[in-house]
Amino acid sequence: MPDNHRLPMWAGRTAALLGIVLVAFTLRQAVAAISPIIGDIRVDIPISNIDVGLLGTLPPVLFAVSGFMAPRVARGLGIDGGIVLALVLMTAGHLVRSFASSFEVLLVGSIIAFAGTGIGNVLLPSIVRRYFPDRVALLTALYACIVGVSTALPAALAAPISGQFGWRFSLGVWSVTSIIALVPWVVIIAREHRRGLSDFAAIDSPSPSLITRLWRSRVALAITALFSTSTICTYAAFAWLPEILGDIAGSTPTEAGLLLALTGVVSVPGALVAPLLVARLRNVGWLIAAGIASFVLGYLGLLLFPESLTLLWVLFIGGGSILFPISLVLINARTRTHEGTVALSGFAQGVAYALGALGPLLVGLLHDASGGWTVPLLFLVAVAMVACIPAITLARPAFLEDQLAR
């Protein structure tokens, strides 16, 4: 919808706006709520370090699988129905984890919760496009910021809640938010059913032929490469930055943990501003270049001057995560249809999270093979530089459907 035909934000879209905000708030709770209380869980359930590593690897793996499955979910249930399924899975996952009597049950609950989160990740951009085609950048900025809050809040509250009420309550309490998030979507589906719009599934869902042809689109490949770069560099920081800072910058565990938290705080302003800039800049390549430069300066700075300007390098690494909201808004900005948005979102996020799961593993292997952090940091610099290619490709406006038609 053109900007000069904007509707008032609340015009017949109150439930959708509330639903988008609540879904965004649920999308990282399952990921962030468990690691701060592993010690408390170990009192009741034997959990090895390998088990902890497996739980840490599950999110990007399940997000990748869900990325490829979400378009099929949309084809069967419609986008609104897919969001409801995602919330039901998250609710069930939280509850299964809270009642776990063994690590295997805890693992199953985590798989269910992460699968729901992955489906929500993929479908939310298309939800924004359907209900707010006139305010895609604004709504993307809003929900990207809320996803950041969804990461920070459970991480901050998990241990205090566990200390007061026990770890089972600490894990299960987040099911309340996903249940609340269901309410506006149930209202929307009931309203559309009364209006006789039950054929939305066929309208919204991408055909299998479209999904298989995405490899032929430069736009699809460029956005996927950009998303992958962001995911690898960010997940590598989540996994290894505290240890890197301890080894080469002399940070204490507490200092390293605070610096890692700072990368998340720094990402919030970028999440708010980046989508709005994508909508206004004629050449988005410069914005992508800024994110690339931020990652490169951060990781190179740790390599060359780790002790003198540690805080600055960490701030640069956090600033590089601006590539994440840029990728999200480009999924909508470079597609013309709901079908194209769902297909591209599933494709880009499926590939990106699969590679994101490999990133921390490769950094660890390079560290073990080289005996230090020079080679792993150079690897992350090289990964960030790969995004120069999509920066050039995406500098010129082009649309997925136009390229596939040709």
Secondary structure by P-SEA (a helix, b strand, c coil): cccccccccccccaaaaaaaaaaaaacccccccccccaaaaaacccccaaaaaaaaaaaaaaaaaaaaaaaaaaaaccaaaaaaaaaaaaaaaaaaaaacccaaaaaaaaaaaaaaaaaaaaaaaaaaaacccccaaaaaaaaaaaaaaaaccccccaaaaaacccaaaaaacaaaaaaaaaaaaaaaaaaaaaaccccccccccccaaaaaaccccaaaaaaaaaaaaaaaaaaaaaccaaaaaaacccccaaaaaaaaaaaaaaaaaaaacaaaaaaccccaaaaaaaaaaaaaaaaaaaaccccccaaaaaaaaaaacaaaaaaaaaaaaacccaaaaaaaaaaaaaaaaaaaaaaaaaaaaaaaaacccaaaaaaaaaaaacaaaaaaaacccccaaaaaac
